[in-house]
Amino acid sequence: MDDSPRILWQPDPEDVAQTRIAAFREWLRTTRGIDVDGYDALWRWSVTDLEGFWGAFVQFAGVRFHSEPQCVLADASMPGASWFPGASLNYAEQALVPAPGKGDGDLALIFRHEDGMRSELSYGALRSQVAAARAGLASLGVSRGDRVVALAPNCPETLVAFLAAASLGAVWSSCSPDFGARAIADRFMQLEPTVLVTVDGYRYGGRSYDVRSTVESLRAELPTLRATVVVSDFRGYNPENHSPHVSWEDLLAEHDGAPLEFDAVDFDHPLWVLYSSGTTGLPKGIVQGHGGIVVEHLKALLLQSDLGPGDRFFWFTTTGWMMWNYLISGLLVGTTIVLYDGSPAHPDLGALWRLVAEEGVTYFGTSAPFVQSCLKAGLAPGTEYDLSWLRTIGSTGAPLSPEGFRWISSGVVSGIQIASVSGGTDLCAAFVAAAPDVPVWEGEISCRALGAAVVALDESGGELHDEVGELVITQPMPSMPVFFWNDPDGSRLREAYFDTYPGRWRHGDWIRITPRGSCVIYGRSDSTLNRGGVRMGTSEFYSVVEGFDEVLDSLVIDTSDARGGEGELLCFLVLASGTSLADIEPTLRSALRAQLSPRHVPNRFVAIDDVPRTLNGKKCEVPVKKILTGVDPDRAVSTDALRNPDALAPFLALRAL
């Protein structure tokens, strides 16, 4: 008997024939004599013949090398894989040089602000601004290898500054202006930057926030700064500390008409620095290279997402999340990218859906918590707005629940592809994803990404089939970190990914790979619920508990491991107005007993006001577990790395008891 979950979307053969992944297969057949019929065959070839796959793909995708590579993969060991040695290129050139869909008059970006402000930039105008900003940064002393950091929102100025820095071979790093002062300094101080690009204020949720004091304290902690470039909402803002400052408008005006040039850099030359969450220590600076990001993002956008000229690509993100870096890579394939700055719920939860309708977005990416919020609010965007252009909804940031899948397929657009994906900041890429020729099964991620050798392993390193195990990558990928910042011997990098299974990348998630090739992510493996020897991912628990309208959010903590025996299973609930714990607890106990197991019924339910989350919105399961199992709170979590540090109060109080 077939117990496969329901298919929510089935690719149409006629549509598949027009996709870029189909064009790649045909190109392989006619130019290389390689027949890979169907996605599974293509995936298996991509992870068993790394040189064949990636070498063919960079040619198919038109990667612009200045100097040609000596080979595809000189060393396949992990860590330390050497991709395309001898090659040189530049990310900004790949994004900006004219190509089909990137002519001067073609639309590069649309910018929307929550207050209704809207602007556009053509590829021609974008190239002109990047050229001026490049000359401006060079005049401030920025050159190859220097660091340019930005405290800036998701707006055109930030994008232009990044592309200008990349064109010079400088290294970029950004934080969203809603980060706390300590969290920003912890990230930027490590890099010893040459130039800071910053705003002096921002607007969110209908309110204005002045960050001038944050900028001043930050500048005082960055002695290497030669200049500060200010995108100002406040007229006349004049930074008070020593380094010179210049307004963004003046910088571009002074260098208007400068030629657009690109410095060719080595394939693994640092492009940007992303960061680990920093919840339990100084954030790790994760460095990715020009070539690895160009190749990986071209693969993800062209083949997995079927994006190109004529598409409008929007992912709701801030500049402090890796999805901003992924979104702007839409320029690599000639899409029109849509940038949004503001709250996704201002003036109401329909704000993003209205944007999607008004701008004719074809691919809309968001987070699983946003989908869950829309579901709980009873939204039906498909009946309220014209979403006829929308063909794909992407979701990441947390596992998308089966209820979330069902809501999208019924409440948004019937017959829409749901691209649930999972990966990490570590690679700025997805390990498991969607593809235009693979069905969508309810509650499952459609496939393993091309070039991602994903397996599920048990504790001894044995491969599991259709069972839950550790998500492990057995072959290198081009966008794996070049190195960690301030990790000269590579010890922190090895400890982060390679100590558990030497020579293989352990990502830290629980995964099950089905016989269909689809995948289910069950949450972080270091926050597993281990009850009576039965392990379960937290996502399964949340799927049950948060399926009730009375529960707005939840956090489950198993204290077993740290006590050397079976500890308590604790469930913390954020309840809807008018709901009491006494009202809902019996129902939750019955549901968890029936849908999970008697072992996974919590010892206690506790009502709280808010679930502590990282700056990027992820639940703080591991830090809270450490607090509740006796670790000094100052060692368990850095409050500056939290979006809502006050939410820790009930856990600290419980620990004291």
Secondary structure, DSSP 8 states (H G I E B T S, - for coil): ------EEE---HHHHTTSHHHHHHHHIIIII-----SHHHHHHHHHH-HHHHHHHHHHHHT---SB--S-SEEE--SS--EESTT-EE-HHHHHHS--TT-STTSEEEEEEETTS-EEEEEHHHHHHHHHHHHHHHHHTT--TT-EEEEE--SSHHHHHHHHHHHHTT-EEEEE-TTS-HHHHHHHHGGG--SEEEEESEEEETTEEEE-HHHHHHHHHT-TT--EEEEE-SSTT----SSS-EEEHHHHHHHTTT-------EETTSEEEEEE---TTSS--EEEEEHHHHHHHHHHIIIIIS---TT-EEEE---TTSHHHHHHHGGGGGT-EEEEEES-TTSSSTTHHHHHHHHHT-SEEEEEHHHHHHHHHTT--HHHHS--TT--EEEEESS---HHHHHHIIIII-TT-EEEE-EEETTTTEEEEE--TTS-EETTSB-EE-TT--EEEE-TTS-EESSSEEEEEE-S--TTS-SEETT-TTSHHHHHHHTSSSTTSEEEEEEEEE-TTS-EEEEEEGGG-EEETTEEE-HHHHHHHHTTSTTEEEEEEEE-HHHHTS---EEEEEEE-TT--HHHHHHHHHHHHHHHT-GGGS-SEEEE-S---BBTTS-B-HHHHHHHHTT--HHHH--GGGBS-GGGGHHHHHHHH-
